[in-house]
Amino acid sequence: MSKTKVAVIGSGNIGTDLVIKLKRVAKNVDIAVLVGIDPASDGLARARRLGISTVHSGVQGLIDHPEFADIDIIFDSTSAKAHVANEEALRPYGKRLIDLTPAAIGPYVVPAVNLEEHLGAPDVNMVTCGGQATIPIVAAISQVTPVHYAEIVASIASKSAGPGTRANIDEFTETTSEAIEKVGGAARGKAIIVLNPAEPPLIMRDTVLALVSNPDQDAIRRSILDMVAKVSAYVPGYRLKQQVQFTQLDDAESVATLTGGVDKGPGLWKVSVFLEVEGAAHYLPAYAGNLDIMTSAALQVAEKIAENKTLEAAR
């Protein structure tokens, strides 16, 4: 069975890690071209050593490439601003776009939560690394009980944050906060990212805080464990750091602004979930779990699109 051909735009940390995953672990897709703008970039050099065709003239160079007509899926790992221009340039050609920036032109996709809903979308957005790590947990809680408010904190090693990530900090918080609500199911959401400069670099850690009313603790724990298993199926380094914690709030009035006034009296609880993500070290070291979860989730989407394409062709 022939594999679906794909291209990657962006030869930085995320794009290069994605290229290596496409070469090593992809089952249904095959990398044809890596696109960058710096001919001397490490990512383009590594791709050439792997026998992959490269372009250093941006998206127009990809459009002009002799293999462009055969490419079905294009990953964009540049920046939110660049993706807006790239999407516009590629729109007339009918390619499927997987956006790893916070541009959010297309619907948010978190594979463990809503991949099946958006397989036909022309441009899907992978939210952010923090979103990929934490939104499944918010969704798991939402499956059991309404979440009045959810707050996530993503802490990543500063060394694992490239120029694209640093340029998109504002978009990170805005996009992730919105996806916590739209995909995770929380009534209100907030996201915070911390670039930790500690040496040696620390592994990615994520905290999810959710406010709920009179929770069924056992049901929430089971739902979270099931969701962790779903995510770890495509991100092997994804795991709970410790047991899920439940804390009853004595003074719910103090969080009334967060919940929109819901349940100001007794019965409001805080659910605390602590996660860590160890990277597969395909490109950056294992501490860069933020890189690994983003590229792993994007690859999962491409694999499913390609699988569906094969099934439809066989009918």
N, C-alpha and C positions, 0 to 999 in steps of 0.2 A: 504494500500500500504506500503510495507516494505521500510525503508530508506536505503540509501547507507551508508555503514560503512566507517569511516575515522579514521585516526590516526594523532596525532600532535607530531612532534619532537621538543623538546625545552620547558623546564618548567620555563622559565623566564617570564618577564612581558608580552611579546607579546603572547607567547604560552598559558599562563594561562588565559589571557583575551579571547583568541580565544576559549579555552575550555569552558569557561562560556557562551560565545555566542552560541556555539554549543548546549549546554544544554538548554539555555533559549529561543532562537529565531529561530534556524534552523528549516526548514520545510522539506527538502528533504534528509538531511544527519544526521548521528548519530555518536557521538564520541565513539570509542571503546577503544582506548589506548592513554595514554600520555607518552611520552618518555623523560627521562632526563638522567643526569649523576651524579647528587648529590642526594642520597637517602633522605637527610634531607631538600631538597628544599621546599619552601612554595607552589610552584605550584603543586608538586607531592602530598603533603599533602592535598591540597584543592581538587584535583581530586579524591583522595581516599575517602574523605568525601562525594563527590558527587556520589560515587558508580562506579567510572571509574577505570578500570584496569590501572596500572602504571608499568613502566619499568625504572630502573635506570642504565642500562648497555648500553645505546646508541642504535644506529641503529641496531647493531647485536642482541641486546635483543628484538627489535621489530620483526626482521626476525624470531627469534626463538619462538615468542609468539604463543600460540595456536590459536589465532584469526587472525593471519597475513594473512592467505589464503583468508579470507572473506573481507579483507579491500581493497577497490578500490582506495581511494584517500588519499594521505599523505601530510600534511602541514609540511613545514620545517621552523621553526622560530629560527634557531640557529645563524649562522654567515656565511658570504660569503665563507670563507675557509672551514668550516664544511660542507656546502651544496655540495661543489665539491666532497668531500669524500662520503657523504650520497647518492648523485645521482649515483655515480659509484657503490656503494654497492647494491642499490635498482634496478638498471637498468635491471638485468636479470629477474626480477619478473613481469614486465609489469604494475606496479602501476602508477597511475596518480599523478604527483607531483605538488604542488603549493608552490612556493619558495617565502618566505617573507624576504629573505636576498637580498643584492645587487649582488649576484653571477652572475646573468644574463646568465645562461646556456641556458635557453629556451627563447622564445619570450617575450617581455614586454607586459603586459596586464593591461590596465586601464579600468575597466568594463564599464564606461559610454561612452568610446570612441571606443574600438576595441575588446570587449569580444567575439563576434560572430566569428571573424576571426580566433581565436586560440583555439576553444573548443576541437579540436582533438589533440592538442599538448601534448606530454607525460610529459613535464615539462614547466610550465609557470612561468614567473617571475613577481612579483608584484611591481617592481621598488623600490620605497621608500615611506615613509610617505609624504615627500614633493612632490614627483612626483604624488602620488595619488591625492593630493590636488590641484596641479597647472597645471598639464598637460591637464586636461579637459578644462581649460580656454584657454590655448594656442591653443588647437584643435578647440575650439569654434571660436576663432578669425580667425584661418586658414581656417575655412569653409566659411568665408566671403571674405577674402583678403589674399594674400601672407604675411607671417610673415618673415621679413628679419633677425630678431634677437629676441630672447626671453630670459629673465633673471628672475630667480625665487629666492626668499629668503624665507626660512622656518625657523621660530623662534619657538622653543619649550622649555618648562620648563626643566631645567636640571634634576629635580627629575624624569621626565618621561623617561629619556634616560638610559636604562640599559647597562650592559657591552657589549652586542652584538652591540647595536647602536654605542657606543663609539669606539669599535674596528673597525667599518666599516665606519668611517668618510670619508676617501679617496674614498672608493667605492661608498659611498652615492653621492658625488659630480660628480664622473665620470659616474655612472649609470644614475642618474637623468638627467645630461646634454645630454647624448646620447638619452635618451627616449624623451626628449623635442623635439628633431629633428625627431626621428623615429616614435613616436606616436603622438606627438603634431603637427608636420608638420612644425616647424620652420626651416629656412635654417641654422641657427646657434643657439646653446643653451648654457646656463650657469646656474649652480645651486650653491647656497650657503646655508649652514645650520648654525644656531646660537643656541647654548645651553645656554639659559638664566637662570642664577642662582638666579634671583630675588625672594624675599620672601615677601608676599606669592607667590607661583608659578603662572605664567601667562598662560593663555589659548594659544593654538597654533594659531599663526598668520602667514599668507602667503601673499607675495606680488608677483605679476606678472607684469613685464614690457615687452612690445612688441613694436618693431619698424615696422611700416607699412607705405605704401604710399597712400596719398589721401583717407583716410578711409571713408566708409559709416557708420557714427557714429551710426545711429539708427539701422542699420542691425547688427552691432557688439554688441550693447547693447542687442538686442533681442536674438542673438545667445548665449551670455554669460548667460543671465537669463534662457534660455532653458536648458543649460548645468548644471547650478547650481541646477535646479529642478531635473535633472536626477541623479546627485550625491547624493543629499539630500534624494532621495528615499531609498537609502541603507545606508547613513550616515546622520541621522536626524540632527546632530549638525553642518552640513556644511552650511555656508551662506556667502553672501557678507557682508562686514563690512560697506561699503559706496558705493555711486554711482561710476560707471565706469568713469574714467577721461581721457580726450584727451588733449594732449599738442602738438602744432606744434613746431617743432624745427627750430629755426632761422638759426642756423649754423649746417647744416647736416654734414659738413666736419668733425666735432668733433667726430662723431660716425661712420665714414667711415670704421674704422678697425673692428667694430662690425658687420656691414652689408655686409662686403666684397666689399665695394665700391658702393653698390646699392644706387641709388637716392641721390647723393651728393648735389643736388640742392634743390630748394623749393619743398615742398610736402611731406616731411618725418614727420611722427607723432609718438608720444609716447603714447601708451595705457597703463594705469595704473589700475590694478585691485587689490583690497585689500580684503582678505578673513580671516575668522576665523573658527576654527573647535573645537566645544565643544564635549568632549567625553561622552559616555553613562554611564560612571562610573561603568562598569561591574566588573572591577578589581581595576584599579587605579582611582583616583579622576577625576572629569570632566575636569580638566585642561589638561589632557593627551589626547587631540584630535589626536595627532600624532599616538598614539597607537590604538585608536578607528578606524581611517580611514583605517589603514593598515589591521586590522583584519576584519573589515566590508567588505572591498573590496575583501579580500581573501575568505570570506564566500560566497559572491555573486558569485564568480567564481565557487566554489564547488557546490552551489545550482543549478547553470545553467548546469554544467556537469551532475549532478545527474538527473536533469529534462530531459535532452536530452537522457540519458541512459534509463529512463523509457519510453519515447516516442518511442525510437527505439525498445525496447522489446515488445511494444504493437502492432507494425506494423506486 
